[in-house]
Amino acid sequence: MSHSISILELRRIEATILKDVYDTVLELHGAKEAEKIVAASVKKSAIAQGKSMRSLAKKTDAQHPDLEDFANLIPLWEVDGALEIEMLHSSKDRLQFNIRHCKYAQMYKEMGLGEIGHLLSCNRDAAFCIGYNPDMELTRTQTIMKGAKFCDFRYKLRA
């Protein structure tokens, strides 16, 4: 998946479109249904993008990229200062880092989408794993999007 624009800008474009969808479903069916539809759509997109990013790891269909391969992709999400990452551990089977600053959260708030920013961005992270390597597992207990001081990303590979 080659990007002529940053992932941050891509998310801005996607959010502009999803805002209209969200507002329409909200008006017709209420908040619960609008959030459900946006969450399902973003999850589907994240899985597809995970599959696309998998090709950057240069693995065959029979090979799964490991977490070192995934760590090599992280700079794509940092373009334009979108994330400030504090790396804690990186190996083939475990990757741990904290995000100390997130322009994605800031951008969604500025777009008037702060209340669903977690659906547009944070919701993607675990779903991305399904497409990238179904043996990847993400544990995260807090996010900047939901008001925490940092996001705690803890990835591991299931045996």
Secondary structure, DSSP 8 states (H G I E B T S, - for coil): ---SS-HHHHHHHHHHHHHHHHHHHHHHH-HHHHHHHHHHHHHHHHHHHHHHHHGGGT--TTS---HHHHHTTHHHHHGGG-EEEEEEEE-SSEEEEEEEEEHHHHHHHHTT-GGGHIIIIIHHHHHHHHHH-TTEEEE----TTTT-SSEEEEEEE--
